[in-house]
Amino acid sequence: MTMSRKFFYGIMCAAGVVLAVTGIGTYALGHPPMTHWALMTHVAAAPLFALALAGVALTWAGACTRGAVSGLSGLAKFLFWVILLCGLIVLLTGVVPMTPVFGTRGQHTLYLLHRYSAIVLTAAILLHLPALFRRPAAKV
């Protein structure tokens, strides 16, 4: 793995931990909605996550295409695309409600989409980490 791939992936994971602790952690501990320091930390970590996700997309996409010979398992490649898709949904559903386009009901729907796609994103990253070390089966 090249240094830039490791760097962007590491930053994405670090920012993802902060976001998961402040977002999912607040909800799981029964203290929603986020307020005070948890909310400010969550909002501060989001741009770092967005930039790192873009870096991961640029540096990993070539190795995660279907026919690429990269040493990554099919599971790792699949989870990479799940991470990108859910990451995009999480980012958009975090930013779009700040515009006056959606009413109260639309913002609530976007909030729920943000929450559940963040849970799937977190699970995909947690599953992707060990999948990186699993080598694909040799073709006979």
LINRA-V636662 format. One record per backbone hydrogen bond with DSSP energy under -1.0 kcal/mol. NH is the residue of the N-H (numbers start at 0). CO is the residue of the C=O. Records with the same first field share a line. If there is no record, write none. Layout:
NH: CO, CO
This chain:
5: 1
6: 2
7: 3
8: 4
9: 5
10: 6
11: 7
12: 8
13: 9
14: 10
15: 11
16: 12
17: 13
18: 14
19: 15
20: 16
21: 17
22: 18
24: 19
26: 22
27: 23
28: 24
29: 26
30: 25
37: 34
38: 34
39: 35
40: 36
41: 37
42: 38
43: 39
44: 40
45: 41
48: 44
49: 45
50: 46
51: 47
52: 48
53: 49
54: 50
55: 51
56: 52
57: 53
58: 54
59: 55
60: 56
63: 59
69: 67
76: 72
77: 73
78: 74
79: 75
80: 76
81: 77
82: 78
83: 79
84: 80
85: 81
86: 82
87: 83
88: 84
89: 85
90: 86
91: 87
92: 88
94: 90
95: 91
97: 94
98: 95
106: 102
107: 103
108: 104
109: 105
110: 106
111: 107
112: 108
113: 109
114: 110
115: 111
116: 112
117: 113
118: 114
119: 115
120: 116
121: 117
122: 118
123: 119
124: 120
125: 121
126: 122
127: 123
128: 124
130: 126
131: 127
132: 129
